[in-house]
Amino acid sequence: IHRYIGGSVSSEKLSSLNSRSWNKKKETLKVQTEKTAIELLKSFSERQGQRGFQYEKPGEYYSEICRSFPYQETSGQASAIKDVMEDLSLDSPMDRLVCGDVGFGKTEIAIRAAARAIENNRFVFVLAPTTLLANQHYYSFLKRFKPLGVRIELLSRFKSRKEQKDIINNFTKGFVEIIVGTHRVLSPDIPVKGLGLVIIDEEHRFGVKQKEKIKKFRKKVDILTLTATPIPRTLKQSLVGIKKISTITTSPKARFPIKTFVDYFNWEKIFNSIKQEIDRGGQVYFLHNSIETLSFITQKISHSFPKIRIATAHGKKETKELETIMNRFFNKRIDVLCCTTIIGSGLDVPNANTIFVNKAHTFGLSQLYQIRG
Protein backbone atom coordinates (compact mmCIF):
# COMPACT_ATOMS: atom_id res chain seq x y z
CA ILE A 1 0.00 0.00 0.00
CA HIS A 2 1.36 3.39 -1.02
CA ARG A 3 0.27 6.96 -0.45
CA TYR A 4 -2.09 8.09 -3.25
CA ILE A 5 -0.41 10.83 -5.33
CA GLY A 6 -2.85 11.09 -8.24
CA GLY A 7 -5.57 13.71 -8.71
CA SER A 8 -7.72 15.22 -5.99
CA VAL A 9 -9.01 12.70 -3.45
CA SER A 10 -12.54 14.04 -3.86
CA SER A 11 -12.63 12.65 -7.42
CA GLU A 12 -11.80 9.11 -6.25
CA LYS A 13 -14.09 6.61 -4.57
CA LEU A 14 -12.34 5.43 -1.41
CA SER A 15 -12.76 2.11 0.39
CA SER A 16 -12.07 1.10 3.97
CA LEU A 17 -9.47 -1.66 4.29
CA ASN A 18 -11.86 -4.03 6.08
CA SER A 19 -14.82 -3.38 3.79
CA ARG A 20 -16.43 -5.79 1.34
CA SER A 21 -15.80 -3.40 -1.61
CA TRP A 22 -12.05 -3.34 -0.88
CA ASN A 23 -11.83 -7.14 -0.82
CA LYS A 24 -13.86 -7.32 -4.04
CA LYS A 25 -11.48 -4.90 -5.76
CA LYS A 26 -8.48 -6.98 -4.66
CA GLU A 27 -10.05 -10.16 -6.00
CA THR A 28 -10.91 -8.47 -9.32
CA LEU A 29 -7.32 -7.27 -9.64
CA LYS A 30 -5.98 -10.78 -8.96
CA VAL A 31 -8.18 -12.18 -11.75
CA GLN A 32 -7.06 -9.43 -14.16
CA THR A 33 -3.38 -10.00 -13.28
CA GLU A 34 -3.70 -13.72 -13.89
CA LYS A 35 -5.46 -13.06 -17.19
CA THR A 36 -2.66 -10.72 -18.30
CA ALA A 37 -0.02 -13.29 -17.33
CA ILE A 38 -1.82 -15.99 -19.34
CA GLU A 39 -2.01 -13.66 -22.37
CA LEU A 40 1.73 -12.93 -22.14
CA LEU A 41 2.60 -16.63 -21.94
CA LYS A 42 0.22 -17.42 -24.81
CA SER A 43 1.83 -14.72 -26.92
CA PHE A 44 5.28 -16.07 -26.04
CA SER A 45 4.32 -19.66 -26.94
CA GLU A 46 2.80 -18.55 -30.27
CA ARG A 47 6.05 -16.79 -31.16
CA GLN A 48 7.98 -20.02 -30.65
CA GLY A 49 6.51 -21.29 -33.89
CA GLN A 50 7.78 -20.81 -37.42
CA ARG A 51 8.30 -17.26 -38.72
CA GLY A 52 6.95 -18.29 -42.10
CA PHE A 53 10.09 -17.54 -44.11
CA GLN A 54 13.84 -17.98 -43.72
CA TYR A 55 16.38 -15.14 -43.77
CA GLU A 56 19.15 -15.58 -46.32
CA LYS A 57 22.75 -15.08 -45.21
CA PRO A 58 23.86 -11.38 -45.18
CA GLY A 59 24.72 -10.28 -48.71
CA GLU A 60 26.34 -7.35 -50.47
CA TYR A 61 23.46 -5.04 -49.60
CA TYR A 62 23.97 -5.61 -45.87
CA SER A 63 27.73 -5.26 -46.27
CA GLU A 64 27.25 -1.88 -47.95
CA ILE A 65 25.16 -0.63 -45.01
CA CYS A 66 27.93 -1.77 -42.63
CA ARG A 67 30.58 0.03 -44.71
CA SER A 68 28.57 3.26 -44.65
CA PHE A 69 28.75 3.44 -40.83
CA PRO A 70 31.14 6.39 -40.27
CA TYR A 71 32.45 5.16 -36.90
CA GLN A 72 34.11 2.12 -35.42
CA GLU A 73 31.64 -0.17 -33.65
CA THR A 74 32.12 -0.34 -29.90
CA SER A 75 32.43 -3.77 -28.30
CA GLY A 76 28.88 -3.34 -26.93
CA GLN A 77 27.50 -2.52 -30.37
CA ALA A 78 29.32 -5.42 -32.00
CA SER A 79 27.94 -7.82 -29.40
CA ALA A 80 24.36 -6.53 -29.82
CA ILE A 81 24.61 -6.71 -33.63
CA LYS A 82 25.84 -10.31 -33.36
CA ASP A 83 22.88 -11.17 -31.08
CA VAL A 84 20.37 -9.66 -33.51
CA MET A 85 21.88 -11.38 -36.54
CA GLU A 86 21.77 -14.72 -34.72
CA ASP A 87 18.10 -14.12 -33.83
CA LEU A 88 17.28 -13.46 -37.48
CA SER A 89 18.95 -16.71 -38.52
CA LEU A 90 16.54 -18.72 -36.36
CA ASP A 91 13.19 -20.14 -37.51
CA SER A 92 11.16 -18.39 -34.77
CA PRO A 93 10.56 -14.61 -34.77
CA MET A 94 12.95 -12.33 -32.91
CA ASP A 95 11.86 -10.50 -29.75
CA ARG A 96 14.94 -8.70 -28.42
CA LEU A 97 15.45 -5.73 -26.11
CA VAL A 98 18.57 -3.62 -26.70
CA CYS A 99 19.32 -1.49 -23.68
CA GLY A 100 21.88 1.33 -23.64
CA ASP A 101 22.30 5.01 -22.83
CA VAL A 102 21.37 7.77 -25.28
CA GLY A 103 24.25 8.18 -27.73
CA PHE A 104 25.62 4.65 -27.19
CA GLY A 105 24.66 3.54 -30.70
CA LYS A 106 21.34 1.69 -30.42
CA THR A 107 20.13 3.20 -33.69
CA GLU A 108 22.94 1.50 -35.60
CA ILE A 109 21.72 -1.90 -34.38
CA ALA A 110 18.25 -0.98 -35.69
CA ILE A 111 19.68 0.10 -39.06
CA ARG A 112 21.59 -3.18 -39.44
CA ALA A 113 18.45 -5.19 -38.59
CA ALA A 114 16.40 -3.14 -41.08
CA ALA A 115 19.02 -3.79 -43.77
CA ARG A 116 18.63 -7.55 -43.29
CA ALA A 117 14.85 -7.26 -43.55
CA ILE A 118 15.00 -5.11 -46.71
CA GLU A 119 17.59 -7.47 -48.23
CA ASN A 120 15.07 -10.29 -47.75
CA ASN A 121 12.21 -8.33 -49.35
CA ARG A 122 10.43 -7.56 -46.07
CA PHE A 123 8.98 -4.20 -45.01
CA VAL A 124 10.04 -2.34 -41.86
CA PHE A 125 8.17 -0.16 -39.33
CA VAL A 126 10.14 2.13 -36.99
CA LEU A 127 7.99 3.33 -34.07
CA ALA A 128 8.91 6.33 -31.90
CA PRO A 129 6.80 7.88 -29.12
CA THR A 130 7.20 11.53 -30.23
CA THR A 131 7.21 13.36 -33.55
CA LEU A 132 10.64 14.83 -32.76
CA LEU A 133 12.26 11.45 -32.17
CA ALA A 134 10.50 10.00 -35.22
CA ASN A 135 11.88 12.91 -37.23
CA GLN A 136 15.43 12.20 -36.08
CA HIS A 137 15.13 8.48 -36.85
CA TYR A 138 13.78 9.34 -40.29
CA TYR A 139 16.84 11.42 -41.17
CA SER A 140 19.21 8.80 -39.69
CA PHE A 141 17.66 6.01 -41.79
CA LEU A 142 17.33 8.22 -44.88
CA LYS A 143 21.03 9.11 -44.80
CA ARG A 144 22.05 5.44 -44.84
CA PHE A 145 19.39 3.84 -47.06
CA LYS A 146 18.63 6.47 -49.71
CA PRO A 147 21.99 6.01 -51.54
CA LEU A 148 21.03 2.33 -51.97
CA GLY A 149 17.69 3.16 -53.56
CA VAL A 150 15.49 2.32 -50.57
CA ARG A 151 12.45 4.56 -50.19
CA ILE A 152 11.70 5.72 -46.64
CA GLU A 153 8.73 7.80 -45.53
CA LEU A 154 7.83 9.61 -42.30
CA LEU A 155 4.32 9.34 -40.84
CA SER A 156 3.52 11.82 -38.07
CA ARG A 157 1.51 14.94 -37.33
CA PHE A 158 4.17 16.90 -39.27
CA LYS A 159 2.53 15.50 -42.42
CA SER A 160 -0.74 16.78 -43.91
CA ARG A 161 -3.66 14.39 -44.48
CA LYS A 162 -2.97 14.32 -48.20
CA GLU A 163 0.72 13.54 -47.62
CA GLN A 164 -0.22 10.74 -45.23
CA LYS A 165 -2.70 9.29 -47.73
CA ASP A 166 -0.09 9.34 -50.51
CA ILE A 167 2.48 7.61 -48.28
CA ILE A 168 0.03 4.86 -47.34
CA ASN A 169 -0.97 4.33 -51.00
CA ASN A 170 2.68 4.05 -52.05
CA PHE A 171 3.38 1.63 -49.19
CA THR A 172 0.39 -0.50 -50.19
CA LYS A 173 1.75 -0.68 -53.75
CA GLY A 174 5.19 -1.69 -52.49
CA PHE A 175 6.95 1.55 -53.45
CA VAL A 176 7.95 2.30 -49.83
CA GLU A 177 10.10 -0.18 -47.89
CA ILE A 178 10.52 1.59 -44.52
CA ILE A 179 7.96 3.68 -42.63
CA VAL A 180 9.17 5.72 -39.67
CA GLY A 181 6.55 7.30 -37.44
CA THR A 182 4.65 7.72 -34.22
CA HIS A 183 1.61 5.65 -33.16
CA ARG A 184 0.06 6.78 -36.48
CA VAL A 185 1.89 3.77 -37.96
CA LEU A 186 -0.38 1.52 -35.88
CA SER A 187 -3.57 2.81 -37.53
CA PRO A 188 -5.83 0.20 -39.19
CA ASP A 189 -5.55 1.90 -42.61
CA ILE A 190 -1.89 0.84 -42.89
CA PRO A 191 -1.53 -2.72 -44.26
CA VAL A 192 0.88 -5.14 -42.57
CA LYS A 193 1.17 -7.68 -45.40
CA GLY A 194 4.84 -8.32 -46.08
CA LEU A 195 5.87 -6.68 -42.81
CA GLY A 196 9.04 -8.33 -41.53
CA LEU A 197 10.46 -6.14 -38.76
CA VAL A 198 9.03 -3.71 -36.20
CA ILE A 199 11.55 -1.51 -34.38
CA ILE A 200 10.17 0.13 -31.21
CA ASP A 201 12.14 2.96 -29.64
CA GLU A 202 11.45 3.89 -26.00
CA GLU A 203 8.56 1.46 -25.47
CA HIS A 204 7.78 2.91 -22.03
CA ARG A 205 6.61 6.16 -23.65
CA PHE A 206 3.76 4.43 -25.50
CA GLY A 207 0.32 4.25 -23.90
CA VAL A 208 -1.65 1.10 -23.11
CA LYS A 209 -3.80 1.42 -26.26
CA GLN A 210 -0.73 1.66 -28.49
CA LYS A 211 0.85 -1.37 -26.81
CA GLU A 212 -2.32 -3.37 -27.44
CA LYS A 213 -2.05 -2.50 -31.14
CA ILE A 214 1.61 -3.49 -31.18
CA LYS A 215 0.60 -6.94 -29.88
CA LYS A 216 -1.12 -7.76 -33.16
CA PHE A 217 2.28 -7.70 -34.89
CA ARG A 218 3.94 -10.07 -32.45
CA LYS A 219 2.93 -13.50 -33.74
CA LYS A 220 5.11 -13.77 -36.85
CA VAL A 221 6.95 -10.44 -37.08
CA ASP A 222 10.45 -9.78 -35.72
CA ILE A 223 10.42 -7.25 -32.88
CA LEU A 224 13.44 -5.15 -31.86
CA THR A 225 12.93 -2.85 -28.85
CA LEU A 226 15.41 -0.06 -28.08
CA THR A 227 15.50 1.73 -24.73
CA ALA A 228 17.69 3.54 -22.23
CA THR A 229 15.24 2.94 -19.38
CA PRO A 230 13.27 -0.33 -19.76
CA ILE A 231 9.91 -0.48 -17.99
CA PRO A 232 9.80 -3.05 -15.14
CA ARG A 233 7.53 -5.47 -17.05
CA THR A 234 9.79 -5.49 -20.12
CA LEU A 235 12.90 -5.89 -17.96
CA LYS A 236 11.26 -8.72 -16.02
CA GLN A 237 10.34 -10.49 -19.27
CA SER A 238 13.99 -10.25 -20.31
CA LEU A 239 15.27 -11.56 -16.99
CA VAL A 240 12.97 -14.63 -17.01
CA GLY A 241 13.76 -15.43 -20.64
CA ILE A 242 10.51 -14.44 -22.38
CA LYS A 243 12.29 -11.58 -24.15
CA LYS A 244 15.99 -11.70 -25.05
CA ILE A 245 18.17 -8.78 -23.95
CA SER A 246 21.40 -7.16 -25.15
CA THR A 247 23.05 -4.36 -23.20
CA ILE A 248 25.42 -1.73 -24.60
CA THR A 249 27.63 -0.53 -21.75
CA THR A 250 30.60 0.76 -23.74
CA SER A 251 30.39 4.42 -24.73
CA PRO A 252 31.65 5.68 -28.11
CA LYS A 253 35.39 6.43 -28.24
CA ALA A 254 35.06 10.23 -28.25
CA ARG A 255 32.40 10.37 -25.52
CA PHE A 256 33.43 11.40 -22.02
CA PRO A 257 31.58 10.39 -18.83
CA ILE A 258 28.67 12.69 -17.95
CA LYS A 259 29.28 14.99 -14.99
CA THR A 260 26.15 15.62 -12.93
CA PHE A 261 25.85 18.50 -10.46
CA VAL A 262 22.96 19.01 -8.02
CA ASP A 263 22.71 22.58 -6.73
CA TYR A 264 20.35 25.33 -5.65
CA PHE A 265 19.07 27.54 -8.45
CA ASN A 266 21.66 30.25 -9.12
CA TRP A 267 21.54 32.50 -12.19
CA GLU A 268 25.20 33.50 -11.85
CA LYS A 269 26.37 29.87 -12.05
CA ILE A 270 23.97 29.21 -14.93
CA PHE A 271 25.23 32.21 -16.90
CA ASN A 272 28.87 31.22 -16.33
CA SER A 273 28.18 27.70 -17.58
CA ILE A 274 26.30 29.00 -20.65
CA LYS A 275 29.21 31.34 -21.47
CA GLN A 276 31.73 28.51 -21.12
CA GLU A 277 29.72 26.24 -23.45
CA ILE A 278 29.06 28.95 -26.06
CA ASP A 279 32.72 30.09 -26.05
CA ARG A 280 33.84 26.58 -27.02
CA GLY A 281 31.29 26.48 -29.86
CA GLY A 282 28.83 24.18 -28.12
CA GLN A 283 25.07 24.31 -27.54
CA VAL A 284 22.92 24.33 -24.41
CA TYR A 285 19.58 22.89 -23.29
CA PHE A 286 17.64 24.66 -20.53
CA LEU A 287 14.84 22.34 -19.45
CA HIS A 288 12.02 24.14 -17.64
CA ASN A 289 8.91 21.97 -17.67
CA SER A 290 6.27 24.69 -17.57
CA ILE A 291 5.00 26.17 -20.83
CA GLU A 292 3.40 29.11 -18.95
CA THR A 293 6.69 30.38 -17.48
CA LEU A 294 9.13 29.16 -20.14
CA SER A 295 9.14 32.56 -21.85
CA PHE A 296 10.47 34.16 -18.63
CA ILE A 297 13.51 31.83 -18.72
CA THR A 298 14.08 32.63 -22.40
CA GLN A 299 13.89 36.39 -21.79
CA LYS A 300 16.22 36.18 -18.79
CA ILE A 301 18.93 34.35 -20.74
CA SER A 302 18.42 36.51 -23.83
CA HIS A 303 18.81 39.70 -21.76
CA SER A 304 22.18 38.51 -20.39
CA PHE A 305 23.38 37.16 -23.76
CA PRO A 306 21.94 39.51 -26.41
CA LYS A 307 24.19 38.17 -29.18
CA ILE A 308 23.44 34.45 -28.87
CA ARG A 309 20.72 32.64 -30.81
CA ILE A 310 18.00 31.38 -28.45
CA ALA A 311 14.67 29.60 -29.05
CA THR A 312 11.93 27.75 -27.18
CA ALA A 313 10.44 24.32 -27.84
CA HIS A 314 7.35 22.75 -26.29
CA GLY A 315 4.41 20.55 -27.26
CA LYS A 316 1.88 23.37 -27.81
CA LYS A 317 3.81 24.98 -30.65
CA GLU A 318 2.56 24.57 -34.20
CA THR A 319 4.00 21.41 -35.70
CA LYS A 320 5.82 23.11 -38.58
CA GLU A 321 7.29 25.74 -36.26
CA LEU A 322 8.48 23.06 -33.83
CA GLU A 323 10.01 21.05 -36.67
CA THR A 324 11.84 24.15 -37.93
CA ILE A 325 13.20 24.98 -34.47
CA MET A 326 14.49 21.46 -33.85
CA ASN A 327 16.10 21.26 -37.29
CA ARG A 328 17.84 24.58 -36.64
CA PHE A 329 19.11 23.24 -33.32
CA PHE A 330 20.33 20.01 -34.97
CA ASN A 331 22.15 22.11 -37.58
CA LYS A 332 23.86 24.33 -34.95
CA ARG A 333 21.87 27.46 -35.85
CA ILE A 334 20.52 27.81 -32.29
CA ASP A 335 22.87 28.22 -29.31
CA VAL A 336 20.46 27.81 -26.37
CA LEU A 337 17.21 25.85 -26.53
CA CYS A 338 14.77 26.54 -23.69
CA CYS A 339 12.41 23.60 -23.63
CA THR A 340 10.09 21.24 -21.80
CA THR A 341 10.52 17.45 -21.51
CA ILE A 342 9.64 17.23 -25.20
CA ILE A 343 13.40 16.81 -25.78
CA GLY A 344 13.68 13.93 -23.30
CA SER A 345 12.92 11.11 -25.73
CA GLY A 346 16.26 10.00 -27.05
CA LEU A 347 17.17 13.01 -29.21
CA ASP A 348 20.88 12.93 -30.00
CA VAL A 349 22.56 16.31 -30.59
CA PRO A 350 26.29 15.61 -30.13
CA ASN A 351 27.27 19.30 -30.07
CA ALA A 352 24.98 20.05 -27.09
CA ASN A 353 27.06 19.17 -24.06
CA THR A 354 25.38 21.14 -21.26
CA ILE A 355 21.84 20.78 -19.96
CA PHE A 356 20.19 22.58 -17.06
CA VAL A 357 17.23 20.76 -15.48
CA ASN A 358 15.15 23.18 -13.44
CA LYS A 359 13.16 21.75 -10.49
CA ALA A 360 14.75 18.32 -10.91
CA HIS A 361 12.94 17.04 -7.81
CA THR A 362 9.64 17.10 -9.74
CA PHE A 363 10.82 14.47 -12.23
CA GLY A 364 10.80 10.69 -11.95
CA LEU A 365 14.07 8.78 -11.77
CA SER A 366 13.71 7.28 -15.26
CA GLN A 367 12.91 10.74 -16.66
CA LEU A 368 16.05 12.22 -15.13
CA TYR A 369 18.16 9.32 -16.36
CA GLN A 370 16.81 9.74 -19.88
CA ILE A 371 17.26 13.53 -19.86
CA ARG A 372 20.78 13.17 -18.45
CA GLY A 373 21.68 10.80 -21.31
C-alpha positions in Angstrom: 0.0 0.0 0.0 1.4 3.4 -1.0 0.3 7.0 -0.5 -2.1 8.1 -3.3 -0.4 10.8 -5.3 -2.9 11.1 -8.2 -5.6 13.7 -8.7 -7.7 15.2 -6.0 -9.0 12.7 -3.5 -12.5 14.0 -3.9 -12.6 12.7 -7.4 -11.8 9.1 -6.3 -14.1 6.6 -4.6 -12.3 5.4 -1.4 -12.8 2.1 0.4 -12.1 1.1 4.0 -9.5 -1.7 4.3 -11.9 -4.0 6.1 -14.8 -3.4 3.8 -16.4 -5.8 1.3 -15.8 -3.4 -1.6 -12.0 -3.3 -0.9 -11.8 -7.1 -0.8 -13.9 -7.3 -4.0 -11.5 -4.9 -5.8 -8.5 -7.0 -4.7 -10.1 -10.2 -6.0 -10.9 -8.5 -9.3 -7.3 -7.3 -9.6 -6.0 -10.8 -9.0 -8.2 -12.2 -11.7 -7.1 -9.4 -14.2 -3.4 -10.0 -13.3 -3.7 -13.7 -13.9 -5.5 -13.1 -17.2 -2.7 -10.7 -18.3 0.0 -13.3 -17.3 -1.8 -16.0 -19.3 -2.0 -13.7 -22.4 1.7 -12.9 -22.1 2.6 -16.6 -21.9 0.2 -17.4 -24.8 1.8 -14.7 -26.9 5.3 -16.1 -26.0 4.3 -19.7 -26.9 2.8 -18.6 -30.3 6.1 -16.8 -31.2 8.0 -20.0 -30.6 6.5 -21.3 -33.9 7.8 -20.8 -37.4 8.3 -17.3 -38.7 7.0 -18.3 -42.1 10.1 -17.5 -44.1 13.8 -18.0 -43.7 16.4 -15.1 -43.8 19.2 -15.6 -46.3 22.8 -15.1 -45.2 23.9 -11.4 -45.2 24.7 -10.3 -48.7 26.3 -7.4 -50.5 23.5 -5.0 -49.6 24.0 -5.6 -45.9 27.7 -5.3 -46.3 27.2 -1.9 -47.9 25.2 -0.6 -45.0 27.9 -1.8 -42.6 30.6 0.0 -44.7 28.6 3.3 -44.6 28.8 3.4 -40.8 31.1 6.4 -40.3 32.4 5.2 -36.9 34.1 2.1 -35.4 31.6 -0.2 -33.7 32.1 -0.3 -29.9 32.4 -3.8 -28.3 28.9 -3.3 -26.9 27.5 -2.5 -30.4 29.3 -5.4 -32.0 27.9 -7.8 -29.4 24.4 -6.5 -29.8 24.6 -6.7 -33.6 25.8 -10.3 -33.4 22.9 -11.2 -31.1 20.4 -9.7 -33.5 21.9 -11.4 -36.5 21.8 -14.7 -34.7 18.1 -14.1 -33.8 17.3 -13.5 -37.5 19.0 -16.7 -38.5 16.5 -18.7 -36.4 13.2 -20.1 -37.5 11.2 -18.4 -34.8 10.6 -14.6 -34.8 12.9 -12.3 -32.9 11.9 -10.5 -29.7 14.9 -8.7 -28.4 15.5 -5.7 -26.1 18.6 -3.6 -26.7 19.3 -1.5 -23.7 21.9 1.3 -23.6 22.3 5.0 -22.8 21.4 7.8 -25.3 24.2 8.2 -27.7 25.6 4.6 -27.2 24.7 3.5 -30.7 21.3 1.7 -30.4 20.1 3.2 -33.7 22.9 1.5 -35.6 21.7 -1.9 -34.4 18.3 -1.0 -35.7 19.7 0.1 -39.1 21.6 -3.2 -39.4 18.5 -5.2 -38.6 16.4 -3.1 -41.1 19.0 -3.8 -43.8 18.6 -7.6 -43.3 14.8 -7.3 -43.5 15.0 -5.1 -46.7 17.6 -7.5 -48.2 15.1 -10.3 -47.7 12.2 -8.3 -49.3 10.4 -7.6 -46.1 9.0 -4.2 -45.0 10.0 -2.3 -41.9 8.2 -0.2 -39.3 10.1 2.1 -37.0 8.0 3.3 -34.1 8.9 6.3 -31.9 6.8 7.9 -29.1 7.2 11.5 -30.2 7.2 13.4 -33.5 10.6 14.8 -32.8 12.3 11.5 -32.2 10.5 10.0 -35.2 11.9 12.9 -37.2 15.4 12.2 -36.1 15.1 8.5 -36.8 13.8 9.3 -40.3 16.8 11.4 -41.2 19.2 8.8 -39.7 17.7 6.0 -41.8 17.3 8.2 -44.9 21.0 9.1 -44.8 22.1 5.4 -44.8 19.4 3.8 -47.1 18.6 6.5 -49.7 22.0 6.0 -51.5 21.0 2.3 -52.0 17.7 3.2 -53.6 15.5 2.3 -50.6 12.5 4.6 -50.2 11.7 5.7 -46.6 8.7 7.8 -45.5 7.8 9.6 -42.3 4.3 9.3 -40.8 3.5 11.8 -38.1 1.5 14.9 -37.3 4.2 16.9 -39.3 2.5 15.5 -42.4 -0.7 16.8 -43.9 -3.7 14.4 -44.5 -3.0 14.3 -48.2 0.7 13.5 -47.6 -0.2 10.7 -45.2 -2.7 9.3 -47.7 -0.1 9.3 -50.5 2.5 7.6 -48.3 0.0 4.9 -47.3 -1.0 4.3 -51.0 2.7 4.0 -52.1 3.4 1.6 -49.2 0.4 -0.5 -50.2 1.7 -0.7 -53.8 5.2 -1.7 -52.5 6.9 1.6 -53.5 8.0 2.3 -49.8 10.1 -0.2 -47.9 10.5 1.6 -44.5 8.0 3.7 -42.6 9.2 5.7 -39.7 6.6 7.3 -37.4 4.6 7.7 -34.2 1.6 5.6 -33.2 0.1 6.8 -36.5 1.9 3.8 -38.0 -0.4 1.5 -35.9 -3.6 2.8 -37.5 -5.8 0.2 -39.2 -5.5 1.9 -42.6 -1.9 0.8 -42.9 -1.5 -2.7 -44.3 0.9 -5.1 -42.6 1.2 -7.7 -45.4 4.8 -8.3 -46.1 5.9 -6.7 -42.8 9.0 -8.3 -41.5 10.5 -6.1 -38.8 9.0 -3.7 -36.2 11.6 -1.5 -34.4 10.2 0.1 -31.2 12.1 3.0 -29.6 11.4 3.9 -26.0 8.6 1.5 -25.5 7.8 2.9 -22.0 6.6 6.2 -23.6 3.8 4.4 -25.5 0.3 4.3 -23.9 -1.6 1.1 -23.1 -3.8 1.4 -26.3 -0.7 1.7 -28.5 0.9 -1.4 -26.8 -2.3 -3.4 -27.4 -2.1 -2.5 -31.1 1.6 -3.5 -31.2 0.6 -6.9 -29.9 -1.1 -7.8 -33.2 2.3 -7.7 -34.9 3.9 -10.1 -32.5 2.9 -13.5 -33.7 5.1 -13.8 -36.8 7.0 -10.4 -37.1 10.5 -9.8 -35.7 10.4 -7.2 -32.9 13.4 -5.1 -31.9 12.9 -2.9 -28.9 15.4 -0.1 -28.1 15.5 1.7 -24.7 17.7 3.5 -22.2 15.2 2.9 -19.4 13.3 -0.3 -19.8 9.9 -0.5 -18.0 9.8 -3.0 -15.1 7.5 -5.5 -17.0 9.8 -5.5 -20.1 12.9 -5.9 -18.0 11.3 -8.7 -16.0 10.3 -10.5 -19.3 14.0 -10.3 -20.3 15.3 -11.6 -17.0 13.0 -14.6 -17.0 13.8 -15.4 -20.6 10.5 -14.4 -22.4 12.3 -11.6 -24.1 16.0 -11.7 -25.1 18.2 -8.8 -23.9 21.4 -7.2 -25.2 23.1 -4.4 -23.2 25.4 -1.7 -24.6 27.6 -0.5 -21.7 30.6 0.8 -23.7 30.4 4.4 -24.7 31.7 5.7 -28.1 35.4 6.4 -28.2 35.1 10.2 -28.3 32.4 10.4 -25.5 33.4 11.4 -22.0 31.6 10.4 -18.8 28.7 12.7 -18.0 29.3 15.0 -15.0 26.2 15.6 -12.9 25.8 18.5 -10.5 23.0 19.0 -8.0 22.7 22.6 -6.7 20.3 25.3 -5.6 19.1 27.5 -8.5 21.7 30.3 -9.1 21.5 32.5 -12.2 25.2 33.5 -11.8 26.4 29.9 -12.0 24.0 29.2 -14.9 25.2 32.2 -16.9 28.9 31.2 -16.3 28.2 27.7 -17.6 26.3 29.0 -20.7 29.2 31.3 -21.5 31.7 28.5 -21.1 29.7 26.2 -23.4 29.1 29.0 -26.1 32.7 30.1 -26.0 33.8 26.6 -27.0 31.3 26.5 -29.9 28.8 24.2 -28.1 25.1 24.3 -27.5 22.9 24.3 -24.4 19.6 22.9 -23.3 17.6 24.7 -20.5 14.8 22.3 -19.4 12.0 24.1 -17.6 8.9 22.0 -17.7 6.3 24.7 -17.6 5.0 26.2 -20.8 3.4 29.1 -19.0 6.7 30.4 -17.5 9.1 29.2 -20.1 9.1 32.6 -21.9 10.5 34.2 -18.6 13.5 31.8 -18.7 14.1 32.6 -22.4 13.9 36.4 -21.8 16.2 36.2 -18.8 18.9 34.4 -20.7 18.4 36.5 -23.8 18.8 39.7 -21.8 22.2 38.5 -20.4 23.4 37.2 -23.8 21.9 39.5 -26.4 24.2 38.2 -29.2 23.4 34.4 -28.9 20.7 32.6 -30.8 18.0 31.4 -28.5 14.7 29.6 -29.0 11.9 27.8 -27.2 10.4 24.3 -27.8 7.3 22.8 -26.3 4.4 20.6 -27.3 1.9 23.4 -27.8 3.8 25.0 -30.6 2.6 24.6 -34.2 4.0 21.4 -35.7 5.8 23.1 -38.6 7.3 25.7 -36.3 8.5 23.1 -33.8 10.0 21.0 -36.7 11.8 24.2 -37.9 13.2 25.0 -34.5 14.5 21.5 -33.9 16.1 21.3 -37.3 17.8 24.6 -36.6 19.1 23.2 -33.3 20.3 20.0 -35.0 22.2 22.1 -37.6 23.9 24.3 -35.0 21.9 27.5 -35.8 20.5 27.8 -32.3 22.9 28.2 -29.3 20.5 27.8 -26.4 17.2 25.9 -26.5 14.8 26.5 -23.7 12.4 23.6 -23.6 10.1 21.2 -21.8 10.5 17.5 -21.5 9.6 17.2 -25.2 13.4 16.8 -25.8 13.7 13.9 -23.3 12.9 11.1 -25.7 16.3 10.0 -27.0 17.2 13.0 -29.2 20.9 12.9 -30.0 22.6 16.3 -30.6 26.3 15.6 -30.1 27.3 19.3 -30.1 25.0 20.1 -27.1 27.1 19.2 -24.1 25.4 21.1 -21.3 21.8 20.8 -20.0 20.2 22.6 -17.1 17.2 20.8 -15.5 15.1 23.2 -13.4 13.2 21.7 -10.5 14.8 18.3 -10.9 12.9 17.0 -7.8 9.6 17.1 -9.7 10.8 14.5 -12.2 10.8 10.7 -12.0 14.1 8.8 -11.8 13.7 7.3 -15.3 12.9 10.7 -16.7 16.1 12.2 -15.1 18.2 9.3 -16.4 16.8 9.7 -19.9 17.3 13.5 -19.9 20.8 13.2 -18.5 21.7 10.8 -21.3 
